[in-house]
């Protein structure tokens, strides 16, 4: 099943939706889950960062980013999060 078809099939209610990051009508939510973020590495660097930023900034309270393969973009994100975490302790 394609991503857009999957998103349409699993839009359960006003409280739960599965849009793609590229969706022009992506709305913010209390909790945002970004699945397979490692796949952004297949895009141009600027485009990958833009899409990750868009997805991450839609979370109002909680953000979860999942990936399961080596990814330069995810390594950079981990380093940034570690630096921020060490400053807040």
N, C-alpha and C positions, 0 to 999 in steps of 0.2 A: 504494500500500500504506500503511495506517495505521501510525503510529509503534509502537503496541503489537504489531501483527502483524510489523512489521519487526524489532523487538527479539526477538520469539520466534523468527523465522526465522534470525536471526544469532547466537543463543546457541551458539557453537561448542563450548565446553568449559567446564570450571571456570575456565580462565584468561582467557577472553574472553566478555564479555556486553555487550549493548546495552540496558540498562534506561532508562526515562525518568526524569527528575529526580523526577517525581511518584510514582514507584513506591514502595509502602510497604516493599518489601524491598530497597531500594538498599543495596549493600554498598560498603565502601571497597575500593580497589584501589591497587596500586603506581602505576599510571599511569591518569589519568582524562582523557578528552576530552569537552569540552562543545561540542556542535555547535549552530550557529545561535542563539547566546546573545542576539542582537539581538531575537529574537522574544519575549523576556521583557518588552520594552517595551509589548506589547499588554495586559499585565496591570496590576492596581493596583500602585502603587509598593511598598507593603509586601510584597505577595505576590511580586513580581518579585525583590526583594532576598532574601527568604526562600529562594526556590527556587535562586537563584544561590549563596547561602551553603551550602545543602545540597549542591549539586553540587560546589562547590569544596572543601568540607571532607572529601569522600570520597577525595581524592588523598593517598596516603601519601608518595609520592616526587616525582611529576611531574604537573603540571597544564597542560593546553592548552585555551584558550578560543577558539573560532572564531566569527566573525561577519562578515557581508559587507554590511551596511547601516548607515547612521547610526543611532546609538542613544545616548540620554542615559545610560542605565545603563552602557554600555560606555565612554563618554567619562569617566565618573566613575571606573570601574575603572582605566582607563589613567592617570588623574591620580594615583590612590592608588599604583599600581605604580611610577610615575615618582618619586614622593616617597620611597617606601621604597627604591628603587634608588639614589637620590642620597645617602641617609643611610648606606647600607652601603658606599659607595666610599671 
